[in-house]
Amino acid sequence: MKRSRPKTVLVTGNAGFIGSHLTEKLLADNYRVIGVDNFNDFYDPKVKEKNVAAAKKNPRFKQYRTDITDFGALERIFEESEIDLVVHLAARAGVRPSLVYPRLYQKVNVEGTVNLLELTRKFEVGRFIFGSSSSVYGEQKKVPFSETDPVNRPVSPYAASKKSAEMFCFAYSKLFGIKTTVLRFFTVYGPRGRPDMAPYIFAKAILKGEPITRYGKGDTSRDYTYVDDVVTGILAAVKKPFDYEVINLGHNRPVKLNQFIATIEKIAGKKAKIFEQPRHPADVSQTFADIGKAKKLLAWQPKTDLETGLRRFLNWYSNSQP
Ligand SMILES: NC(=O)c1ccc[n+]([C@@H]2O[C@H](COP(=O)([O-])OP(=O)(O)OC[C@H]3O[C@@H](n4cnc5c(N)ncnc54)[C@H](O)[C@@H]3O)[C@@H](O)[C@H]2O)c1
């Protein structure tokens, strides 16, 4: 029987943490992947080179080193490639640096997204998946956070940029019939985790016996979600188009920062030396995903509990050190 051509997925941010895992899963599932990433130095670009090393060996993979704010360069990629679906993950991530570089966050996260939506429309790609964030829920007290909750009170430029990008996704889907799924990720951790995020910073310091800076008393909580679970959710969204949906991908098991640190201590067999600083105003007090919609629409259920995920993460971290 003749096999149909694999679908071609353009993944932006493919050299990053989540994007590189997604790319490998798509390739394993017989998709063609076109990666677009500018390998910027938000963290060491050598880490990103390592992230794409396996994918580069696959003939169904093509890498473009392109900035998503460069509309002309992006347009050439769309001209050269027959794209069936865009999964847009490239962004300036991280809440705290967004207070230092708000204009950059706006440019990459909002303008970059509009560039991709505009080309999706122009080249009649028809489908778009956007990697958004739990940060759009802001300092919301009502838990769990559900997709129908109002999200008009972002407390950082990063959150505001993600919410703005979501609104452009909605407008483009309504105006041009682009089938769009917005996925809101909740504190993703795991192998290749971002070096600027708490799981990486804490694991590194505790393993090395160095002090950690904890902002606040440790009573803020996060719905830490293991990267493989998030990628399974993105793949489910790749396979099931919707006219327009917003879907949370979170673990639905929030954990307080102190409990998170204690779990790393238990796995590492070492006590953390904690150095306390006041809480940062852009850090929200909690995140907690209602995942009823993901279960219903994507048949998605996170499978990795925090201790299992952190064990894998610490293992990866220890093995990845020179
Ligand atoms: N990791 C999390 O906990 C988390 C939580 C919520 C949302 N998200 C979102 O998920 C997506 C992926 O996050 P991640 O944790 O893998 O981050 P990451 O920084 O590891 O990956 C983002 C990638 O985008 C690329 N990129 C940034 N600016 C670019 C530009 N102008 N042009 C081209 N490429 C550019 C970077 O080089 C990087 O490889 C982001 O949109 C992020 O906002 C992540």
The ligand as an SDF file (V2000), in Angstrom:
LIG
                    3D

 44 48  0  0  0  0  0  0  0  0999 V2000
    9.1180   26.1010   30.0260 N   0  0  0  0  0  0  0  0  0  0  0  0
    7.9850   26.5050   30.6300 C   0  0  0  0  0  0  0  0  0  0  0  0
    7.7680   26.2530   31.8300 O   0  0  0  0  0  0  0  0  0  0  0  0
    6.9400   27.2520   29.8670 C   0  0  0  0  0  0  0  0  0  0  0  0
    5.7420   27.5560   30.5250 C   0  0  0  0  0  0  0  0  0  0  0  0
    4.7540   28.2600   29.8360 C   0  0  0  0  0  0  0  0  0  0  0  0
    4.9590   28.6120   28.5160 C   0  0  0  0  0  0  0  0  0  0  0  0
    6.1270   28.3140   27.9060 N   0  0  0  0  0  0  0  0  0  0  0  0
    6.2920   28.7170   26.4940 C   0  0  0  0  0  0  0  0  0  0  0  0
    6.6900   27.5770   25.7490 O   0  0  0  0  0  0  0  0  0  0  0  0
    7.5490   27.9770   24.6850 C   0  0  0  0  0  0  0  0  0  0  0  0
    8.8440   27.2090   24.7460 C   0  0  0  0  0  0  0  0  0  0  0  0
    9.4790   27.4850   25.9920 O   0  0  0  0  0  0  0  0  0  0  0  0
   10.8350   26.7930   26.4540 P   0  0  0  0  0  0  0  0  0  0  0  0
   10.7740   26.6540   27.9150 O   0  0  0  0  0  0  0  0  0  0  0  0
   11.1320   25.6310   25.5830 O   0  0  0  0  0  0  0  0  0  0  0  0
   11.8460   28.0060   26.1650 O   0  0  0  0  0  0  0  0  0  0  0  0
   13.2560   28.0340   25.4100 P   0  0  0  0  0  0  0  0  0  0  0  0
   13.8100   29.3980   25.6530 O   0  0  0  0  0  0  0  0  0  0  0  0
   14.0770   26.8640   25.7830 O   0  0  0  0  0  0  0  0  0  0  0  0
   12.8230   27.8880   23.8910 O   0  0  0  0  0  0  0  0  0  0  0  0
   12.4330   28.9850   23.0880 C   0  0  0  0  0  0  0  0  0  0  0  0
   13.2430   28.9330   21.8110 C   0  0  0  0  0  0  0  0  0  0  0  0
   12.8100   30.0320   21.0010 O   0  0  0  0  0  0  0  0  0  0  0  0
   13.9520   30.5800   20.3810 C   0  0  0  0  0  0  0  0  0  0  0  0
   13.6940   31.9810   20.0920 N   0  0  0  0  0  0  0  0  0  0  0  0
   13.5500   32.9980   20.9780 C   0  0  0  0  0  0  0  0  0  0  0  0
   13.4080   34.1460   20.3260 N   0  0  0  0  0  0  0  0  0  0  0  0
   13.4400   33.8680   19.0090 C   0  0  0  0  0  0  0  0  0  0  0  0
   13.3520   34.6550   17.8390 C   0  0  0  0  0  0  0  0  0  0  0  0
   13.2190   35.9920   17.8930 N   0  0  0  0  0  0  0  0  0  0  0  0
   13.4170   34.0370   16.6380 N   0  0  0  0  0  0  0  0  0  0  0  0
   13.5820   32.6910   16.5630 C   0  0  0  0  0  0  0  0  0  0  0  0
   13.6950   31.8950   17.6510 N   0  0  0  0  0  0  0  0  0  0  0  0
   13.6290   32.4800   18.8550 C   0  0  0  0  0  0  0  0  0  0  0  0
   15.0710   30.4190   21.3860 C   0  0  0  0  0  0  0  0  0  0  0  0
   16.3600   30.4460   20.7820 O   0  0  0  0  0  0  0  0  0  0  0  0
   14.7470   29.0870   22.0260 C   0  0  0  0  0  0  0  0  0  0  0  0
   15.4620   28.0190   21.4130 O   0  0  0  0  0  0  0  0  0  0  0  0
    7.7360   29.4880   24.8480 C   0  0  0  0  0  0  0  0  0  0  0  0
    6.8050   30.1370   24.0010 O   0  0  0  0  0  0  0  0  0  0  0  0
    7.3880   29.7450   26.2920 C   0  0  0  0  0  0  0  0  0  0  0  0
    6.9320   31.0560   26.5000 O   0  0  0  0  0  0  0  0  0  0  0  0
    7.1260   27.6310   28.5480 C   0  0  0  0  0  0  0  0  0  0  0  0
  1  2  1  0
  2  3  2  0
  2  4  1  0
  4  5  1  0
  4 44  2  0
  5  6  2  0
  6  7  1  0
  7  8  2  0
  8  9  1  0
  8 44  1  0
  9 10  1  0
  9 42  1  0
 10 11  1  0
 11 12  1  0
 11 40  1  0
 12 13  1  0
 13 14  1  0
 14 15  2  0
 14 16  1  0
 14 17  1  0
 17 18  1  0
 18 19  2  0
 18 20  1  0
 18 21  1  0
 21 22  1  0
 22 23  1  0
 23 24  1  0
 23 38  1  0
 24 25  1  0
 25 26  1  0
 25 36  1  0
 26 27  1  0
 26 35  1  0
 27 28  2  0
 28 29  1  0
 29 30  1  0
 29 35  2  0
 30 31  1  0
 30 32  2  0
 32 33  1  0
 33 34  2  0
 34 35  1  0
 36 37  1  0
 36 38  1  0
 38 39  1  0
 40 41  1  0
 40 42  1  0
 42 43  1  0
M  CHG  2   8   1  16  -1
M  END
$$$$
